[in-house]
Structure formats: structure tokens, C-alpha cells
């Protein structure tokens, strides 16, 4: 966040905002970046408003860091988890509001990528809706998931995709968690377009598409 602070000191609000958003792509719960975005919103004036950057780039949807933390506390148990629905997915998570909102954006984007790769409903139409379940940690995933393997970082069950924050090591970044999510979601499209594909090829497709989704240098 040092670069962000430098831009704020020079009142280059848009540059500071861009840096903060890059930080939140990696760790949506990074408190310094969330606080900096709140400050930019208050002090950026017309430069920020005219660009309308928050309409598509602010994962807090205008909430202050204190508001986000307070609401996250109310949804900290799986039975009270955050929920949301978009065109092609349902979401459930107790990993935080920002994880919920970024997951919803990311999954609809990756849905469009997978349609293109698999030539499935490229001209529109809904895909069979599955639930995206993001647990706050591995212990929850093992206890509340649909009989997951202990070694796994996520799974596709047929009706849902399940993963968790922190990965098997407990230290994986949010970006790595999304990589697992994209991998597991690819299995849905393999099943929709090639149900008789052998397991090894199914995994190969999923691994390639995960890499394509998280690394701009790899193209479908």
C-alpha cells in the first residue's frame, strides 16, 4: 500500500484507486486498501465521480470498512452466511461481503469464457444454475461440505462448487482460492458438453481453463 499512499499524498486519486483495486483483487479483505478506498471516495471529488470508477470497480459497493466489518460479523456463521444470486449462479459464503461480491463478478465473467471455449450457448441463454459455496476455512469445508476429500482444495458435486479461503496450507491468497473455484467450475462445462470425457481429460480441461482465467498471458 506504499504506492497507494504516495499517489494519495500527491492527490492523484485515480492512480491511488487503481493500486488499491489491484491489492483487493489479490486480497479482498486487505484493511489498508479498503480504508484507502473509503478516503478516496470522500476526498476524490469530481475527478473520481466523473470517471464513475466505483460503479464497476469498488467491491465494497460504497460501504465503509467499518460497515463491512460490522455486517460480516452478522454473517460469520455458515447458517447465517451471505447469499446472492446472479444469472447463472447462486452464492453462499461466510468468508465476507467482499468475497461474496467479487465471486459474483468473477463467476459471471468466467462463465462467458467457458461458453466461448466449449462453444456452449455462446449467443446467450442461462446455463444450469449451480451454487458456489465458499467456506471461511478448511475446517468448515471438511465439516460442512458434501463429503470432500481431506486433501482437496475444492470440489464440483454436480449441483454445487465448494472451496474455502486459505487453501490446504492455510496461507493461500484469495487469488489462489479463485483459481481453485474456476478449476472446479470448469467441470460443469465439461459435463454439459462432453459427459463421456475420461477423468484425466476432464482434469486437463479444468486445469487449462483455470490457468486461462487467472493468467492473462494464456489464451483460449
N, C-alpha and C positions, 0 to 999 in steps of 0.2 A: 504493500500500500504506500510505499515511499514515493513512487512516481505519481500516484494519485494526489498525495499531499502537495507535491511540488506544483502540479497543474492547478490545484485549488488556490495555492498561495499566489499564483500569477493570474488567478481568476479566469483561467481557460477551462470553463465549466464543461464544455462538450468533450474535451480531451480527458478531463478527470473522470467524467461519467463513463467514457469508453473503457478506460482502465478498470474502473470498478466493476463494470459488467463482465469483463473478461475474468476477473477474480471470481465473480459469482457463478460463472459457467463451470469453474473447477470446484468451488465450494460454496453452494448457495446459502450456507449459514454463516459465512465469514462476517463476524460482527463489525469489524472496522469498515469493510466495504459497504455494508448495509447502512451504517451510521453516516458514511461519507455521502451516499446517495441521498439520504434524508437532508443533509446540509446543502447539497447541490440543488435539491428541489426548492429549498427555502431561499437560497441566495442567487440562484442562476438567472432569475429574471426572464426577460423576453427572449434571450438567446436560447434558453432551454425550452421555453414554451413554444416558440415559433417552430423549432425543429421537431416538436412533438415526440421527442425520443422516448418518453415514458409510456406512450400508447403501446409500443411494441417491445420495449427493451427493459422495463422495470419489473423484475419478478415479484416485487412486494406489492404491486398494484396500488401504489400510493400510501401504503401503511407505513407508519414509523417503526423503527426497530423495537421500541417498547410495545407497540401494539402487536407486532408479530410474535414477540416472546410471550406476551400475555395470552394470546389466542392459542399458541402452540401448547401452553401448559394445560389448556382445557381439552386438548386432543392428544394428550401424551399416552393414553392407554388405547390399546387396539380396539376395544369395544366402543370408544369414543373417537375413533380415528377420523381424520379429514376424509371427505369423499367429494368426488366431482365426476361429471360425465361430459364427454365430447362426442363428436360424430361417430367415432369408431371404437372408443374405449370407455370403460368405467375405471375409476381410480380409487384406491383406498390406501392411506398411509398415516402412520403416527410419527413419521420422521420430520414433520414440519411443513408449514404452509408453503414455503419457498420450494421445497422438494415437490409438493403437490402441483404447484403452478408450472414449474419448469418441466416436470414429467408430462403434463398435458400438452405443452407446446412441442416438446421433443418427440413424443409418440405420434402426433399427427404428422409431423414432418417426416419421420422415418416411415410412416405408413405410405406416404406418397413415393418415397424412394423405393420401397419394396414392390409397390404396384408396378412401377416402371421396370424394375429388374425382372420380375416374374411375368410381366405382360398380363396382369390381372386387374380388370376393371380400371384400365388406365383412363377412360373417359368419365369416370365418376361412379357414384353408387357406393353404398356402405359395405364395408367388409363385416363378416360376422363379429359381433361385439364381444370382446373378452374383457376380463377385469385385470387391471395392473395393480398388483399388491406390493407395496414397498414397506418392509418392516424396518424399525429403527435400529435393529441389531441382529446378529446371528442367532442369539439365544431365542429371540421371538420367532424368527424364521423356522428354526428347528422345532419349536413347541407348537406353533400355530399354523405353519404351512401344511400343505397337503402331502404329508409323508415324504419330505425331501430327504435326499441322501446327505449324510453328515458332511461329506467332503465338498458339497456343491455350493456355488455362489448364487445359484438361481435355478429356476426350472419353468418349463411350459407344461401345464397339466392338461391341456385340451380346452379348458374353459377359462383359464387364467394364466398370467405370468407372475411369478413371485421372485423377489430378490430382496436385498437388505443393504443398509448403509454399512460401510466399513470393510466388506468383503471377508474372506476366510481369515485373513491376517488381522482384521480389526482396524487396519490402518489405511485401507484403500481410499482413494479420493472419490468424491461424488462423480466425477467424470468416469472413473473406472466402474462405478456402480451402474451408470447408464450404459456403458459398453456391455455389461452382462445383461442388462434389460433388453437392449437391442438384439443381442445374440438370441435370447430366448424367444423374443417376438418373431424373429425370422422363421422359427419352426412352424408358426401358424401358417405363414405363406407357403412354406414347403408342403404342408399338409393340404392346403387348399388347391395347389396346382400340380402336385406330384405325390399323391398319397402312397404310391408304391416305391418311392425312393428309398434305397437302403440306408441304414443308420449312419454309416460312415459318410455318405454323400450329404445327408441331411445336416450333419455336424459341419461339414466343409462349407456348405452354403451359408450356414448361420455364422461361422467364424469369418468368412469373407465379408458378409454384409455388415457384421459388427465393425470390422476394420474400416469399411467404406463409410459407415455412419459417423465414426469418431475421428477419422483422419482424412482431411480434405485432399491429400496428395494421392489417395486411392480412389479410382473412379469406377463406377459400374458401367 
